[in-house]
Amino acid sequence: MEEALQVIRTDPELQQWAGKAIAGATGAEAGLPTAGASNALILAAAACIMKGTSLEKHDPLKLETWSPLINKLPMHTQGSKPSS
């Protein structure tokens, strides 16, 4: 595992290329490569939740913009009530 973690990296250019290839192959407006169907469902739900918010214009390929978003996440959610 330690050895595998050293070679895993995020490559925004590769993600962007793969997304365009998926969109071209499927005729969709856009494509997003994921690590499985469950990840795709989570990302689809997140996209629906983000619609109409300030996060809608967030560019996930710009890694430097992630930290402010991550810092907004609650540290502990146990006992939290879902928002309505």
N, C-alpha and C positions, 0 to 999 in steps of 0.2 A: 504494500500500500504506500509506504513512504516513497519508494522509487516511482510509482505511478503518479503520485501527487507532484513530483518534480517535473513531469513532462506535460501535464495538463495545463493548458493556457487558454485564455479567451482571445480570439482573434476577430475583431470587429469587421475587418475587410472580408474575411472568409465567411462570416455570418451573413454579411450583406450580399456577397456573391451567391451563396447558397439560397438565400431568400429569393433573389431574382430568378435563379434557376428553377426553383419550386413553382414560383408564380408563372413563369413561362411554360413549364411542363403541364400545369393544371389549368391555365387560362384564368387564374385568380388575379385579383387586384394586387396582392402581395403574398409573400410566403415567409414562413418562420420555421427554421429547423429546430427541432426539440429532441430531447433525449428520451422520447417515448410518448405514448398517447396520454398518459396521466399528466405529464408536464404540459402537453399541448392544451388540455382541458383547463388546467390551472391558469395558463397564460391567457386563454380565451376569456375566462371569467374575469381576470384582472383587467383586460382590455375593456370589457363591458363596464366594470366598476369605474375605470378611469375616464370614461366618456363624459364629456361636459365638465371636467375638472381641470385645474391648472396642470395636472400631470399628463393631460392628453397631448401636449406639445413636447413632452420629454423625449429626447433622442436616446434610446438605450445603447446606441453604438458609441456614445461619448462617455467613456468610463469615468471621467472626472466629475460627471454630474451625479453619480450614484451616491456618494457619501452624504450629501445633504438629505437625500431621500431616505437612506438607511437610518440616519439619525432621527428621523421623525417616527420610526416604528417604536411601538411600546416595548419596553424591556420584559415586562411580565403581563401576561394576558389571562392568567388563571383567575377565574371569578368574574371576568369582564362580561358585561351584557352586550349582546349584539346590537348594533345601531339600527334604527328603523328608518 
